[in-house]
Amino acid sequence: MCKVIAIANQKGGVGKTTTSVNLGIGLARQGNKVLLIDADPQGSLTASLGYIEPDDIGVTLATIMMNVINEEEFEVTDGILHHQENVDLLPSNIELSGLEVSMANVISREVIMKEYIEEIKKQYDYILIDCMPSLGMITINALVSADSVLVPVQAAYLPVKGLQQLIKTITMVRKRLNRNLKVEGILLTMVDFRTNFAKDISAQVRKEYGANINIFDCSIPVSVKAAETSAEGRSIFAYCPKGKVSIAYEELSKEVQAHEN
Ligand SMILES: Nc1ncnc2c1ncn2[C@@H]1O[C@H](COP(=O)(O)OP(=O)(O)OP(=O)(O)O)[C@@H](O)[C@H]1O
């Protein structure tokens, strides 16, 4: 059984891509077959895995979704790239923005990505979708395709307001489009454990949401190594295997798998 997890927060720069890469590779290191889907036209996930010019890639998520819309025949594995750390990637680039705009008049536009994922999921244990920082149609497609949503929250600003908007969208999707959608959990990222501010944010998130939503036990520390790894084309496990961020993402991978049990 494959589990599909959307990694979403409409706030930018909170660690969605970093979490997609390192949770994905963390799960692969623990014996799972993993597909990462870049659902952000910025192509940050694609670039983070070493494809530094996403706009030069021919077949992307946009191509696949266009094929579904036009009911064109295609191989379900078209466009999938293999990364040396044992994960697969369906890349994205700027074409996804154009697609999002042109979907306005498409019938059943919320379920286009799901139609594809239902086919490809037979080949994987986990599919992680790195969402863009907006709650537009591509993100809705990701939420409709997913079994659960993992929400990274940067522990450096007051996140309560932004989270309410996301939770509203999740509730709407659950009501109208995907009754089985769960919240995998809120993950605190870029936590500076030396400061009281980080502790305050953490306490605030737990107080505000902890009664209804899982807050992951592990949180991701702030670290220059984590910031550097985005430009390296590999995971934190390859770049800084003994560092605290590596240990945190290994813990997160275990926690996510424990949810299945
Ligand atoms: N634990 C960390 N410590 C320090 N820097 C980090 C950490 N995690 C991520 N970063 C850096 O913070 C920036 C934002 O991270 P990331 O790209 O993962 O966020 P995002 O939510 O995917 O952004 P966007 O909304 O633009 O897609 C990046 O430069 C990344 O390298």
The ligand as an ORCA input file, in Angstrom:
! r2SCAN-3c Opt
* xyz 0 1
  N      16.844     23.532      9.094
  C      17.233     24.567      8.364
  N      18.181     25.408      8.836
  C      18.581     26.483      8.101
  N      18.122     26.775      6.872
  C      17.173     25.967      6.352
  C      16.690     24.821      7.060
  N      15.749     24.222      6.293
  C      15.669     24.943      5.161
  N      16.530     26.005      5.189
  C      16.709     27.023      4.142
  O      15.598     27.907      4.183
  C      15.220     28.293      2.857
  C      13.751     27.880      2.641
  O      13.672     26.452      2.722
  P      12.819     25.628      1.675
  O      13.187     25.996      0.271
  O      12.903     24.203      2.054
  O      11.383     26.211      1.993
  P      10.040     26.131      1.126
  O       8.924     26.216      2.084
  O      10.079     24.946      0.245
  O      10.143     27.417      0.220
  P       9.142     27.844     -0.973
  O       7.889     28.260     -0.296
  O       9.845     28.950     -1.659
  O       8.930     26.629     -1.832
  C      16.182     27.588      1.922
  O      17.208     28.480      1.590
  C      16.727     26.434      2.747
  O      18.031     26.061      2.357
*
